[in-house]
């Protein structure tokens, strides 16, 4: 009888290196969003909506410029050292900002320190992505760490602003920054033993500054030349304009119109985060969908309607409901935009396009923030709410014809996606990941009697059966028969071992082959998929052991 698969948390707890990395990331998440809410609250207390928008822009523009520097720095100095340095820098800047706020220093000093903090914080995500495979010693460890990372980031999206709200209810923004500094100080201590585990990836003579700007230039040129990705990036930029505007409106509403105080801004942001998580779950319906633009337009209209309702009924209950609804809208816009961007962007320019998109998104976020006080000054709070809701749907409608053309031209491997969804291990995979796997899959015809994989050989592919029947042989003895909707080959890829059995076609058949890298990437980013694969692998491992013992 097969044992139940080990849970990711239990597997993580058994490895102190992975525990340190996951624990540090959890503390980082608390320091990432809490102080952001606190700084916007502080700015509002100093200068109202205008100061809040300007400060948001002032924090995000340097972040947008500095984000591309993470890659060259990681290559030159090594991911683990850059991660430690980033955490140390975050502790210093957060602590300095806390001291500035608590001591009553001139606001410009606190804003400048806040900008330095944001620049230090932006280094964590790309660095963590490189550290993870560097500290993992097996595929199982990498799967575990990435699965838990996803949970941490999702929970933190709700928990961090909520905790900031609790602190603001009894104290000041400076206390939120002090709590953030304590979190990242503990992060730095946790990762000190990991500082030499991931060496530099390259010794390129090009400086980090030159490399970062070259990357931005390449991404911009790729977007200019490729009209389809450009149309999608425009919509994603509009989405971040809306997000930036929402950040400022939350503070204006909480501290001003609704009178629920500084803590209310944190609670409203937490409700928005909860909606975003719900939207991510809802996005599973996009899997295999031939047309994405109608979903984008629907999500945009839903968000717009919510903002308009709030404009005409500014009450606490409506505000929390709208925060959640706009979180759903935001998440669906981000997922649908990313899915469409992956569909229409060639592999050769995908990395550059996404790199430039990230920098553009941060800039749009800042511009959206600074636009709110301007609109409030012209049309009042109601006008600002309606303006914020109208940003995305108006832009989508303006670009609807080219967007529909892009959507229609995108090739969706619907048959392959349908097959992969019928294979149990892929059933819960998120939309972009499943479509990415399907796009990279290869159709293979096999005649009856052909050996597909041979026991003892190295493994480089996973196979899903589209048609026909295959038999699994161990030491020449048949142990199972597989048909459409089943797959094989995961054990060698998951555990990095030679093939544990021979698989031979019983009838003429059609297979879908998925390369090692695509298969493992799909696993490492999603906990339910990882658990399904490990459970299947464990069951087959037990069966193999039983047959070997009988032999």
Secondary structure, 3 states (H helix, E strand, C coil): CCCCCCCHHHHHHCCHHHHHHHHHHHHHHHHHHHHHHHHHHHHHHHHHHHHHHHHHHHHHHHHHHHHCHHHHHHHHHCHHHHHHHHHHHHHHHHHHHHHHHHHCCCHHHHHHHHHHHHHHHCHHHHHHHHHHHHHCCCHHHHHHHHHHHHHHHHHHHHHHHHHHHHHHHHCCHHHHHHHHHHHHHHHHHHHHHHCCCCCCCCCCCCCHHHHHHHHHHHHHHHHHHCHHHHHHHHHHHHHHHHHHHHHHHHHHHHHHHCCCHHHHHHHHHHHHHHHHHHHHHHHHHHCCCCCCHHHHHHHHHHHHHHHHHHHHCCCHHHHHHHHHHHHHHHHHHHHHHHHHHHHHCCHHHHHHHHHHHHHHHHHHHHHHHHHHHHHHHHHHHHHHHHHHHHHHHHHHHHCHHHHHHHHHHCCCCHHHHHHHHHCHHHCCCCHHHHHHHHHHCEEEEECCCCEEECCCCCCCEEEEEEECCEEEEECCEEEEEECCCCEECHHHHHHCCCCCCEEEECCCEEEEEEEHHHHHHHHHCCHHHHHHHHHHHHHHHHHHHHHHHHC
